[in-house]
Amino acid sequence: MEELSLFARVILGTLFLSTSVTKFRKKEEHVATVINYRILPPSLAYPFARAEMATELAAGILLCVGLFQQAAALLCILLLAVYSCAIAINLVRGRREVSCGCGGIAGNHTLSWWLVLRNFTLMIMGGWLFLYPSAWVSTDNLLRGEPFKLFYPRIFEVVIVSWLVVMMVIISNHLWELSKRIKSFRRS
């Protein structure tokens, strides 16, 4: 059980940290993406985008260091639910050619039900982490006066497997985008 909790923590922490960094680096582009979803009035897009980026950054950092894991897991679930609702609203409206605006290791894709399914899977991981926070390499444990458990051999295995999964996702995202470009090139 501890392995799954650390796996979820590493995956979600890496994901939210990377997406927030991408969005902070390209703030104006991200605000334009929020506006393009056509859910919020343009006057609220910038404050929403700033709050969203800060929340992603906080959740990512907290998960990476293992601090307030349950609160960070809830933030992740909330963000993913908001994203999924926004995607679903646009899909129902027939707007598939909108960039998801995910960024980071999640990549940028046009909207699809696949993204909603992916987000739901990530929400399940967040729910698991909320119910079973990781004690391994956990600042929460340090604050409670419990062992930090840094040099437990399984920790390295779980972290390596987690990052391999992240790398596989990145590679598959790039291959998917490449295949779409090739198909588009063949049509023209």
C-alpha positions as CSV (number, residue, x, y, z in Angstrom):
1,M,0.0,0.0,0.0
2,E,2.9,2.4,0.8
3,E,4.3,1.8,-2.7
4,L,1.0,2.9,-4.3
5,S,0.9,6.0,-2.2
6,L,4.4,7.0,-3.0
7,F,3.8,6.2,-6.7
8,A,0.7,8.5,-6.7
9,R,2.6,11.2,-4.9
10,V,5.5,11.2,-7.3
11,I,3.3,11.1,-10.4
12,L,0.9,13.8,-9.2
13,G,3.7,16.0,-7.7
14,T,5.8,15.8,-10.9
15,L,2.7,16.4,-13.1
16,F,1.5,19.5,-11.2
17,L,4.9,21.0,-10.7
18,S,5.8,20.7,-14.4
19,T,2.4,22.1,-15.6
20,S,2.6,25.0,-13.3
21,V,6.2,25.9,-14.4
22,T,5.1,25.7,-18.0
23,K,2.1,28.0,-17.4
24,F,4.1,30.5,-15.4
25,R,6.7,30.7,-18.2
26,K,3.9,31.3,-20.7
27,K,1.4,33.3,-18.7
28,E,-0.1,35.2,-21.5
29,E,-0.5,32.1,-23.7
30,H,-2.2,30.3,-20.7
31,V,-4.6,33.2,-20.1
32,A,-5.5,33.1,-23.8
33,T,-6.2,29.4,-23.5
34,V,-8.5,30.1,-20.5
35,I,-10.3,32.7,-22.5
36,N,-10.6,30.4,-25.5
37,Y,-12.5,27.9,-23.3
38,R,-15.3,30.5,-23.4
39,I,-16.6,29.6,-19.9
40,L,-15.4,32.5,-17.8
41,P,-15.8,36.2,-18.8
42,P,-12.5,37.5,-20.2
43,S,-12.2,39.9,-17.2
44,L,-12.0,36.9,-14.9
45,A,-9.6,34.8,-17.0
46,Y,-6.4,36.5,-15.7
47,P,-7.3,36.2,-12.0
48,F,-8.4,32.6,-12.5
49,A,-5.3,31.7,-14.4
50,R,-3.0,33.2,-11.7
51,A,-4.9,31.4,-8.9
52,E,-4.9,28.2,-10.9
53,M,-1.1,28.3,-11.6
54,A,-0.4,29.1,-7.9
55,T,-2.6,26.3,-6.8
56,E,-0.9,23.9,-9.2
57,L,2.5,25.0,-8.0
58,A,1.6,24.6,-4.3
59,A,0.1,21.2,-4.9
60,G,3.1,20.0,-6.8
61,I,5.6,21.3,-4.3
62,L,3.7,19.9,-1.3
63,L,3.4,16.5,-2.9
64,C,7.1,16.4,-3.9
65,V,8.2,17.1,-0.4
66,G,5.5,15.1,1.3
67,L,4.0,18.0,3.3
68,F,0.2,18.3,3.9
69,Q,-0.3,15.4,1.5
70,Q,-4.0,15.1,2.0
71,A,-4.7,18.8,1.4
72,A,-2.4,18.7,-1.7
73,A,-4.3,15.6,-2.9
74,L,-7.6,17.5,-2.5
75,L,-6.2,20.4,-4.5
76,C,-5.2,18.1,-7.3
77,I,-8.7,16.5,-7.3
78,L,-10.3,19.9,-7.4
79,L,-8.2,21.2,-10.2
80,L,-8.7,18.0,-12.2
81,A,-12.4,18.2,-11.7
82,V,-12.5,21.8,-12.9
83,Y,-10.4,20.9,-15.9
84,S,-12.6,17.9,-16.8
85,C,-15.8,20.0,-16.5
86,A,-14.3,22.7,-18.7
87,I,-13.2,20.1,-21.3
88,A,-16.6,18.3,-21.2
89,I,-18.5,21.6,-21.6
90,N,-16.5,22.4,-24.7
91,L,-16.8,18.9,-26.1
92,V,-20.6,19.0,-25.7
93,R,-20.6,22.4,-27.5
94,G,-18.7,20.7,-30.4
95,R,-15.5,22.6,-29.7
96,R,-12.8,19.9,-30.2
97,E,-10.1,22.1,-31.8
98,V,-9.3,23.9,-28.6
99,S,-5.9,23.4,-26.9
100,C,-6.3,21.8,-23.5
101,G,-3.7,24.1,-22.1
102,C,-2.3,21.3,-19.8
103,G,1.4,22.0,-20.4
104,G,4.3,20.3,-18.6
105,I,4.6,16.6,-18.9
106,A,0.9,16.3,-19.7
107,G,1.6,18.1,-23.0
108,N,-0.9,20.1,-25.0
109,H,-3.6,18.4,-26.9
110,T,-6.8,19.3,-28.6
111,L,-9.9,18.5,-26.5
112,S,-11.2,14.9,-26.3
113,W,-13.0,12.6,-24.0
114,W,-9.6,10.9,-23.6
115,L,-8.5,13.9,-21.6
116,V,-11.5,13.6,-19.3
117,L,-10.7,9.9,-18.8
118,R,-7.1,10.7,-18.1
119,N,-8.1,13.3,-15.5
120,F,-10.5,10.9,-13.9
121,T,-7.7,8.4,-13.5
122,L,-5.5,11.1,-12.0
123,M,-8.4,12.0,-9.6
124,I,-8.5,8.3,-8.5
125,M,-4.8,8.6,-7.7
126,G,-5.4,11.7,-5.8
127,G,-8.2,10.0,-3.9
128,W,-5.9,7.1,-3.0
129,L,-3.3,9.6,-1.7
130,F,-5.9,11.4,0.3
131,L,-7.0,8.1,2.0
132,Y,-3.5,6.7,2.3
133,P,-0.9,9.4,2.5
134,S,2.7,8.2,2.0
135,A,4.9,7.8,5.0
136,W,8.0,7.3,2.9
137,V,10.2,10.4,2.4
138,S,7.5,12.4,4.0
139,T,7.9,15.8,5.7
140,D,4.6,15.1,7.4
141,N,6.2,12.2,9.2
142,L,9.1,14.4,10.3
143,L,6.8,17.0,11.7
144,R,5.0,14.3,13.7
145,G,8.4,13.1,15.1
146,E,8.2,9.8,13.1
147,P,11.1,8.4,11.0
148,F,11.7,10.1,7.6
149,K,12.3,6.7,5.9
150,L,14.6,8.0,3.2
151,F,16.9,5.0,2.8
152,Y,14.3,2.2,2.7
153,P,15.3,0.2,-0.5
154,R,11.8,0.1,-1.9
155,I,11.6,3.9,-2.0
156,F,14.2,4.1,-4.8
157,E,12.4,1.4,-6.8
158,V,9.1,3.2,-6.5
159,V,10.5,6.6,-7.4
160,I,12.4,5.1,-10.4
161,V,9.3,3.3,-11.7
162,S,7.2,6.4,-11.2
163,W,9.6,8.5,-13.2
164,L,9.8,5.8,-15.9
165,V,6.0,6.0,-16.2
166,V,6.3,9.8,-16.5
167,M,8.9,9.4,-19.2
168,M,6.7,6.9,-21.1
169,V,3.8,9.3,-20.9
170,I,6.0,12.1,-22.3
171,I,7.3,9.9,-25.1
172,S,3.8,8.7,-26.0
173,N,2.5,12.3,-26.0
174,H,5.3,13.3,-28.4
175,L,4.6,10.2,-30.6
176,W,0.9,11.0,-30.7
177,E,1.6,14.6,-31.8
178,L,4.1,13.4,-34.4
179,S,1.6,11.0,-35.8
180,K,-1.1,13.7,-36.1
181,R,1.4,16.0,-37.9
182,I,2.3,13.2,-40.3
183,K,-1.4,12.6,-41.1
184,S,-1.9,16.3,-41.6
185,F,1.1,16.5,-43.8
186,R,-0.1,13.6,-46.0
187,R,-3.5,15.2,-46.4
188,S,-2.0,18.5,-47.7
